[in-house]
């Protein structure tokens, strides 16, 4: 079974020319945690997703793959 891409954190980081290391530092999280979010192994909480959106200057909906079913 293939893993569905629920969040677009990695895509938005690339669009903004930012690294997962930068995001980890901003959020005070481990880089491995950010990596798991970026590969959709696990999902951040809604509160964390809101913090990521604020840091990246995007709407929270921009971080969610709208085609996920």
MOPAC internal coordinates of N, CA, C and O (Angstrom, degrees):
PM7 1SCF
backbone

  N    0.0000 0     0.00 0     0.00 0    0    0    0
  C    1.4482 1     0.00 0     0.00 0    1    0    0
  C    1.5218 1   108.92 1     0.00 0    2    1    0
  O    1.2310 1   120.33 1   -50.60 1    3    2    1
  N    1.3100 1   116.98 1   129.40 1    3    2    1
  C    1.4649 1   120.23 1  -179.04 1    5    3    2
  C    1.5260 1   110.20 1   -83.12 1    6    5    3
  O    1.2310 1   121.76 1   -30.54 1    7    6    5
  N    1.3129 1   114.24 1   149.46 1    7    6    5
  C    1.4558 1   121.22 1  -179.67 1    9    7    6
  C    1.5200 1   109.41 1   -80.91 1   10    9    7
  O    1.2310 1   120.37 1   -46.64 1   11   10    9
  N    1.3122 1   116.90 1   133.36 1   11   10    9
  C    1.4683 1   122.24 1   178.56 1   13   11   10
  C    1.5248 1   109.27 1   -84.79 1   14   13   11
  O    1.2310 1   120.85 1   -40.09 1   15   14   13
  N    1.3025 1   115.98 1   139.91 1   15   14   13
  C    1.4582 1   121.58 1   176.45 1   17   15   14
  C    1.5252 1   108.26 1   -84.30 1   18   17   15
  O    1.2310 1   121.02 1   -81.10 1   19   18   17
  N    1.3230 1   115.66 1    98.90 1   19   18   17
  C    1.4623 1   120.55 1  -177.88 1   21   19   18
  C    1.5291 1   110.95 1   -82.98 1   22   21   19
  O    1.2310 1   120.93 1   136.76 1   23   22   21
  N    1.3392 1   115.83 1   -43.24 1   23   22   21
  C    1.4615 1   117.70 1  -179.50 1   25   23   22
  C    1.5266 1   110.55 1  -108.97 1   26   25   23
  O    1.2310 1   121.36 1   -18.43 1   27   26   25
  N    1.3217 1   115.00 1   161.57 1   27   26   25
  C    1.4591 1   123.09 1  -178.35 1   29   27   26
  C    1.5278 1   111.26 1  -115.85 1   30   29   27
  O    1.2310 1   120.40 1  -152.18 1   31   30   29
  N    1.3240 1   116.84 1    27.82 1   31   30   29
  C    1.4661 1   120.15 1  -176.33 1   33   31   30
  C    1.5268 1   110.60 1   -57.93 1   34   33   31
  O    1.2310 1   120.19 1   131.93 1   35   34   33
  N    1.3270 1   117.24 1   -48.07 1   35   34   33
  C    1.4599 1   120.60 1  -178.56 1   37   35   34
  C    1.5281 1   111.37 1   -60.97 1   38   37   35
  O    1.2310 1   120.43 1   137.41 1   39   38   37
  N    1.3180 1   116.79 1   -42.59 1   39   38   37
  C    1.4718 1   121.58 1  -179.73 1   41   39   38
  C    1.5283 1   110.44 1   -61.28 1   42   41   39
  O    1.2310 1   120.73 1   134.03 1   43   42   41
  N    1.3267 1   116.20 1   -45.97 1   43   42   41
  C    1.4717 1   119.76 1  -177.82 1   45   43   42
  C    1.5311 1   110.61 1   -68.84 1   46   45   43
  O    1.2310 1   119.86 1   143.01 1   47   46   45
  N    1.3314 1   117.88 1   -36.99 1   47   46   45
  C    1.4638 1   119.83 1   175.67 1   49   47   46
  C    1.5270 1   110.44 1   -59.11 1   50   49   47
  O    1.2310 1   120.58 1   135.67 1   51   50   49
  N    1.3270 1   116.50 1   -44.33 1   51   50   49
  C    1.4677 1   120.60 1   179.11 1   53   51   50
  C    1.5270 1   110.17 1   -63.56 1   54   53   51
  O    1.2310 1   120.49 1   134.91 1   55   54   53
  N    1.3300 1   116.67 1   -45.09 1   55   54   53
  C    1.4687 1   120.64 1   178.94 1   57   55   54
  C    1.5305 1   111.91 1   -58.32 1   58   57   55
  O    1.2310 1   120.69 1   144.55 1   59   58   57
  N    1.3285 1   116.29 1   -35.45 1   59   58   57
  C    1.4667 1   121.74 1  -178.30 1   61   59   58
  C    1.5311 1   112.03 1   -90.31 1   62   61   59
  O    1.2310 1   120.83 1  -179.26 1   63   62   61
  N    1.3485 1   116.01 1     0.74 1   63   62   61
  C    1.4637 1   121.93 1  -178.86 1   65   63   62
  C    1.5293 1   111.77 1    58.07 1   66   65   63
  O    1.2310 1   121.19 1  -137.23 1   67   66   65
  N    1.3292 1   115.33 1    42.77 1   67   66   65
  C    1.4608 1   122.19 1   179.19 1   69   67   66
  C    1.5212 1   109.12 1  -119.28 1   70   69   67
  O    1.2310 1   120.90 1   -21.62 1   71   70   69
  N    1.3249 1   115.89 1   158.38 1   71   70   69
  C    1.4610 1   120.48 1  -177.83 1   73   71   70
  C    1.5254 1   111.72 1  -105.82 1   74   73   71
  O    1.2310 1   121.77 1   -18.25 1   75   74   73
  N    1.3174 1   114.22 1   161.75 1   75   74   73
  C    1.4671 1   118.94 1   175.56 1   77   75   74
  C    1.5233 1   109.71 1   -66.47 1   78   77   75
  O    1.2310 1   120.21 1   150.01 1   79   78   77
  N    1.3377 1   117.21 1   -29.99 1   79   78   77
  C    1.4659 1   120.68 1   176.34 1   81   79   78
  C    1.5259 1   110.07 1   -62.20 1   82   81   79
  O    1.2310 1   120.42 1   135.94 1   83   82   81
  N    1.3350 1   116.80 1   -44.06 1   83   82   81
  C    1.4634 1   121.08 1   177.92 1   85   83   82
  C    1.5308 1   110.37 1   -59.25 1   86   85   83
  O    1.2310 1   120.80 1   134.02 1   87   86   85
  N    1.3429 1   116.08 1   -45.98 1   87   86   85
  C    1.4589 1   120.23 1  -179.03 1   89   87   86
  C    1.5271 1   110.52 1   -62.88 1   90   89   87
  O    1.2310 1   120.46 1   138.43 1   91   90   89
  N    1.3222 1   116.72 1   -41.57 1   91   90   89
  C    1.4679 1   120.93 1   178.56 1   93   91   90
  C    1.5259 1   110.68 1   -59.81 1   94   93   91
  O    1.2310 1   120.68 1   136.01 1   95   94   93
  N    1.3200 1   116.31 1   -43.99 1   95   94   93
  C    1.4736 1   120.66 1   179.10 1   97   95   94
  C    1.5218 1   111.42 1   -63.71 1   98   97   95
  O    1.2310 1   120.36 1   137.43 1   99   98   97
  N    1.3253 1   116.92 1   -42.57 1   99   98   97
  C    1.4667 1   121.24 1  -178.97 1  101   99   98
  C    1.5235 1   111.98 1   -64.72 1  102  101   99
  O    1.2310 1   120.82 1   142.87 1  103  102  101
  N    1.3368 1   116.04 1   -37.13 1  103  102  101
  C    1.4670 1   120.86 1  -176.64 1  105  103  102
  C    1.5297 1   112.90 1   -91.35 1  106  105  103
  O    1.2310 1   120.33 1   169.86 1  107  106  105
  N    1.3291 1   116.98 1   -10.14 1  107  106  105
  C    1.4578 1   120.50 1  -176.28 1  109  107  106
  C    1.5234 1   111.39 1    68.65 1  110  109  107
  O    1.2310 1   121.10 1  -145.65 1  111  110  109
  N    1.3258 1   115.50 1    34.35 1  111  110  109
  C    1.4663 1   121.84 1  -179.29 1  113  111  110
  C    1.5164 1   109.98 1  -112.63 1  114  113  111
  O    1.2310 1   121.04 1   -17.96 1  115  114  113
  N    1.3175 1   115.61 1   162.04 1  115  114  113
  C    1.4489 1   122.52 1   175.87 1  117  115  114
  C    1.5262 1   109.15 1   -71.66 1  118  117  115
  O    1.2310 1   120.24 1   -37.28 1  119  118  117
  N    1.3312 1   117.14 1   142.72 1  119  118  117
  C    1.4642 1   120.48 1   178.73 1  121  119  118
  C    1.5204 1   112.20 1   -59.89 1  122  121  119
  O    1.2310 1   120.38 1   147.63 1  123  122  121
  N    1.3255 1   116.88 1   -32.37 1  123  122  121
  C    1.4711 1   120.61 1   179.45 1  125  123  122
  C    1.5276 1   110.37 1   -64.23 1  126  125  123
  O    1.2310 1   120.29 1   144.23 1  127  126  125
  N    1.3097 1   117.05 1   -35.77 1  127  126  125
  C    1.4701 1   120.92 1   177.40 1  129  127  126
  C    1.5173 1   110.45 1   -63.78 1  130  129  127
  O    1.2310 1   120.81 1   134.11 1  131  130  129
  N    1.3206 1   116.05 1   -45.89 1  131  130  129
  C    1.4652 1   120.54 1   179.02 1  133  131  130
  C    1.5251 1   109.57 1   -61.61 1  134  133  131
  O    1.2310 1   120.54 1   138.39 1  135  134  133
  N    1.3100 1   116.56 1   -41.61 1  135  134  133
  C    1.4661 1   121.34 1   179.01 1  137  135  134
  C    1.5258 1   111.00 1   -59.34 1  138  137  135
  O    1.2310 1   120.41 1   137.26 1  139  138  137
  N    1.3211 1   116.83 1   -42.74 1  139  138  137
  C    1.4754 1   120.42 1   179.38 1  141  139  138
  C    1.5240 1   111.08 1   -65.95 1  142  141  139
  O    1.2310 1   120.16 1   145.65 1  143  142  141
  N    1.3303 1   117.30 1   -34.35 1  143  142  141
  C    1.4681 1   119.77 1   175.37 1  145  143  142
  C    1.5200 1   109.99 1   -67.60 1  146  145  143
  O    1.2310 1   120.74 1   135.35 1  147  146  145
  N    1.3421 1   116.18 1   -44.65 1  147  146  145
  C    1.4635 1   120.72 1  -176.81 1  149  147  146
  C    1.5242 1   112.83 1   -64.82 1  150  149  147
  O    1.2310 1   120.43 1   151.43 1  151  150  149
  N    1.3190 1   116.79 1   -28.57 1  151  150  149
  C    1.4674 1   120.30 1   178.71 1  153  151  150
  C    1.5279 1   111.40 1   -96.05 1  154  153  151
  O    1.2310 1   120.61 1  -176.55 1  155  154  153
  N    1.3193 1   116.45 1     3.45 1  155  154  153
  C    1.4640 1   122.81 1   179.39 1  157  155  154
  C    1.5299 1   113.37 1    62.49 1  158  157  155
  O    1.2310 1   120.53 1  -154.53 1  159  158  157
  N    1.3388 1   116.59 1    25.47 1  159  158  157
  C    1.4668 1   119.76 1   173.56 1  161  159  158
  C    1.5226 1   109.71 1   -68.04 1  162  161  159
  O    1.2310 1   120.99 1   139.32 1  163  162  161
  N    1.3249 1   115.72 1   -40.68 1  163  162  161
  C    1.4602 1   123.22 1   175.31 1  165  163  162
  C    1.5160 1   107.45 1  -137.94 1  166  165  163
  O    1.2310 1   120.58 1   -15.06 1  167  166  165
  N    1.3214 1   116.49 1   164.94 1  167  166  165
  C    1.4664 1   121.20 1  -178.45 1  169  167  166
  C    1.5242 1   110.16 1  -115.96 1  170  169  167
  O    1.2310 1   120.60 1   -36.98 1  171  170  169
  N    1.3240 1   116.46 1   143.02 1  171  170  169
  C    1.4653 1   119.47 1   175.10 1  173  171  170
  C    1.5286 1   109.86 1   -71.35 1  174  173  171
  O    1.2310 1   121.41 1   -19.41 1  175  174  173
  N    1.3208 1   114.91 1   160.59 1  175  174  173
  C    1.4651 1   119.20 1   175.80 1  177  175  174
  C    1.5252 1   108.51 1   -67.87 1  178  177  175
  O    1.2310 1   120.93 1   -15.47 1  179  178  177
  N    1.3041 1   115.83 1   164.53 1  179  178  177
  C    1.4644 1   120.63 1   178.47 1  181  179  178
  C    1.5258 1   110.61 1   -61.55 1  182  181  179
  O    1.2310 1   120.36 1   139.68 1  183  182  181
  N    1.3304 1   116.92 1   -40.32 1  183  182  181
  C    1.4695 1   120.03 1   178.13 1  185  183  182
  C    1.5279 1   111.38 1   -62.38 1  186  185  183
  O    1.2310 1   120.79 1   138.87 1  187  186  185
  N    1.3366 1   116.10 1   -41.13 1  187  186  185
  C    1.4614 1   120.33 1   178.60 1  189  187  186
  C    1.5189 1   110.49 1   -67.29 1  190  189  187
  O    1.2310 1   120.50 1   139.47 1  191  190  189
  N    1.3242 1   116.65 1   -40.53 1  191  190  189
  C    1.4562 1   120.69 1   178.12 1  193  191  190
  C    1.5314 1   110.17 1   -60.53 1  194  193  191
  O    1.2310 1   120.35 1   140.98 1  195  194  193
  N    1.3238 1   116.94 1   -39.02 1  195  194  193
  C    1.4661 1   121.30 1   177.19 1  197  195  194
  C    1.5272 1   110.60 1   -64.62 1  198  197  195
  O    1.2310 1   120.27 1   139.69 1  199  198  197
  N    1.3231 1   117.08 1   -40.31 1  199  198  197
  C    1.4717 1   120.83 1   177.41 1  201  199  198
  C    1.5249 1   111.09 1   -64.48 1  202  201  199
  O    1.2310 1   120.50 1   138.73 1  203  202  201
  N    1.3303 1   116.65 1   -41.27 1  203  202  201
  C    1.4661 1   121.16 1   178.31 1  205  203  202
  C    1.5258 1   109.75 1   -62.17 1  206  205  203
  O    1.2310 1   120.65 1   134.93 1  207  206  205
  N    1.3194 1   116.37 1   -45.07 1  207  206  205
  C    1.4684 1   120.58 1   179.48 1  209  207  206
  C    1.5215 1   110.51 1   -58.89 1  210  209  207
  O    1.2310 1   120.43 1   135.94 1  211  210  209
  N    1.3105 1   116.78 1   -44.06 1  211  210  209
  C    1.4652 1   120.89 1   179.98 1  213  211  210
  C    1.5255 1   110.62 1   -63.04 1  214  213  211
  O    1.2310 1   120.19 1   134.63 1  215  214  213
  N    1.3300 1   117.24 1   -45.37 1  215  214  213
  C    1.4647 1   121.09 1   179.37 1  217  215  214
  C    1.5275 1   112.07 1   -61.58 1  218  217  215
  O    1.2310 1   120.91 1   142.72 1  219  218  217
  N    1.3264 1   115.87 1   -37.28 1  219  218  217
  C    1.4661 1   120.56 1  -176.63 1  221  219  218
  C    1.5310 1   112.43 1   -88.10 1  222  221  219
  O    1.2310 1   120.35 1   173.50 1  223  222  221
  N    1.3255 1   116.94 1    -6.50 1  223  222  221
  C    1.4587 1   120.54 1   178.84 1  225  223  222
  C    1.5176 1   113.13 1    69.16 1  226  225  223
  O    1.2310 1   120.88 1  -143.21 1  227  226  225
  N    1.3387 1   115.92 1    36.79 1  227  226  225
  C    1.4651 1   121.01 1   179.29 1  229  227  226
  C    1.5263 1   109.06 1  -129.31 1  230  229  227
  O    1.2310 1   121.13 1   -11.77 1  231  230  229
  N    1.3110 1   115.43 1   168.23 1  231  230  229
  C    1.4653 1   120.62 1   173.83 1  233  231  230
  C    1.5231 1   108.67 1   -77.74 1  234  233  231
  O    1.2310 1   120.39 1   -29.70 1  235  234  233
  N    1.3046 1   116.85 1   150.30 1  235  234  233
  C    1.4646 1   120.58 1   179.32 1  237  235  234
  C    1.5353 1   110.59 1   -58.40 1  238  237  235
  O    1.2310 1   120.43 1   147.51 1  239  238  237
  N    1.3149 1   116.78 1   -32.49 1  239  238  237
  C    1.4670 1   119.96 1   179.63 1  241  239  238
  C    1.5318 1   111.85 1   -67.50 1  242  241  239
  O    1.2310 1   120.24 1   157.86 1  243  242  241
  N    1.3352 1   117.15 1   -22.14 1  243  242  241
  C    1.4620 1   120.66 1   176.60 1  245  243  242
  C    1.5259 1   111.67 1   -70.07 1  246  245  243
  O    1.2310 1   120.55 1   162.73 1  247  246  245
  N    1.3333 1   116.56 1   -17.27 1  247  246  245
  C    1.4612 1   121.16 1  -178.57 1  249  247  246
  C    1.5283 1   112.55 1   -94.82 1  250  249  247
  O    1.2310 1   120.68 1   179.88 1  251  250  249
  N    1.3169 1   116.30 1    -0.12 1  251  250  249
  C    1.4587 1   120.55 1  -177.20 1  253  251  250
  C    1.5207 1   109.28 1  -113.22 1  254  253  251
  O    1.2310 1   121.02 1   -47.91 1  255  254  253
  N    1.3171 1   115.66 1   132.09 1  255  254  253
  C    1.4604 1   120.60 1   177.89 1  257  255  254
  C    1.5157 1   108.04 1   -73.25 1  258  257  255
  O    1.2310 1   120.42 1   -70.10 1  259  258  257
  N    1.3076 1   116.80 1   109.90 1  259  258  257
  C    1.4654 1   121.89 1  -175.51 1  261  259  258
  C    1.5231 1   112.61 1   -70.59 1  262  261  259
  O    1.2310 1   119.93 1   164.84 1  263  262  261
  N    1.3289 1   117.74 1   -15.16 1  263  262  261
  C    1.4553 1   120.92 1  -179.45 1  265  263  262
  C    1.5131 1   112.73 1   -91.74 1  266  265  263
  O    1.2310 1   119.83 1  -179.90 1  267  266  265
  N    1.3364 1   117.93 1     0.10 1  267  266  265
  C    1.4611 1   121.56 1   178.49 1  269  267  266
  C    1.5172 1   109.67 1   -68.89 1  270  269  267
  O    1.2310 1   120.66 1   -47.25 1  271  270  269
  N    1.3055 1   116.35 1   132.75 1  271  270  269
  C    1.4729 1   121.05 1   178.59 1  273  271  270
  C    1.4944 1   110.42 1  -128.61 1  274  273  271
  O    1.2310 1   120.10 1   180.00 1  275  274  273

